[in-house]
Amino acid sequence: MDELTIKVRVIPNAHKSSLVGMQDGVLVVRLTAPPVDGKANAALLEFLAEQLKLRKQQVQLKSGQKSRHKVVKVQGIGRAELERLVPPGSED
C-alpha cells in the first residue's frame, strides 16, 4: 500500500476550506476551523481525507499539533496521484 509523509501549512479561520496547492514542497490548506482545542487539526485530517478520497483512518497527524506547520502521514495514495489531485498553488 502506498504511504506518503506530507508537509502541510495550515491557514486557520479562512472564509472557506480549500486546498491552495503545493508551494516549495509544502501543501497549503485553508480551513474554516479556528486553531483552538485541536479543532483545526481535526478539521485538517477530515478535509484532507475528503479531498484525497480516502477514509479518515488513512490520514494521521504525525507532528505539529500546536503549529501551522504540520507533518501528515497519508496511506493509500502515491506521490503522482497526490500531485494530480492538488493544484500547483499560488498564494495571493
C-alpha positions in Angstrom: 0.0 0.0 0.0 1.3 3.5 -0.9 2.2 5.7 2.0 3.3 9.4 2.0 4.5 11.9 4.5 3.3 15.3 3.5 4.4 18.7 5.0 1.4 20.9 5.4 1.0 24.6 6.2 -2.5 25.4 7.6 -4.2 28.7 7.4 -7.0 28.6 10.0 -10.1 30.9 10.2 -10.4 31.1 6.5 -13.6 32.1 4.8 -13.8 28.7 3.0 -11.8 25.5 3.4 -9.7 24.8 0.3 -6.5 23.3 -1.0 -4.4 26.2 -2.0 -1.8 23.9 -3.6 1.8 22.8 -3.3 4.4 25.6 -2.6 8.1 24.6 -2.3 7.1 21.0 -1.5 4.6 22.1 1.2 0.8 21.5 0.8 -1.0 24.7 1.8 -4.5 24.3 3.2 -7.1 26.9 4.2 -9.5 25.8 6.9 -12.6 27.5 8.4 -11.9 25.9 11.8 -10.2 28.0 14.5 -6.8 26.9 15.9 -8.4 26.2 19.3 -8.6 22.9 21.3 -7.4 20.9 18.3 -10.3 21.9 16.1 -8.1 22.9 13.2 -6.2 19.6 13.5 -9.4 17.5 13.4 -10.7 19.6 10.5 -7.5 19.3 8.6 -7.5 15.5 8.8 -11.2 15.3 7.8 -10.7 17.8 5.0 -7.6 16.0 3.6 -9.3 12.6 3.7 -12.3 14.1 1.8 -10.2 15.9 -0.8 -7.9 12.9 -1.4 -10.9 10.5 -1.5 -9.6 8.5 1.5 -11.0 7.2 4.7 -10.3 9.3 7.9 -8.2 6.4 9.3 -5.8 6.7 6.3 -4.8 10.3 7.3 -2.8 10.8 10.5 -1.2 13.9 12.1 2.4 13.0 12.8 3.7 16.3 14.2 2.8 20.0 14.5 -0.2 19.6 16.8 0.3 23.2 18.0 1.8 24.7 14.9 0.6 25.9 11.5 3.4 23.7 10.0 2.4 20.0 10.3 3.5 16.7 9.0 0.7 14.3 7.9 1.0 10.6 7.0 -1.3 9.5 4.3 -1.9 5.9 3.3 -3.4 4.6 0.1 -2.2 7.3 -2.3 1.1 7.8 -4.2 3.0 11.0 -4.9 1.8 11.1 -8.5 -1.8 10.8 -7.5 -1.4 13.5 -4.9 0.1 15.8 -7.4 -2.8 15.1 -9.8 -5.4 15.9 -7.1 -3.6 19.0 -5.7 -3.3 22.2 -7.7 0.3 23.6 -8.2 -0.7 26.6 -5.9 -0.2 30.2 -6.0 -0.9 32.3 -2.9 -2.5 35.7 -3.3 
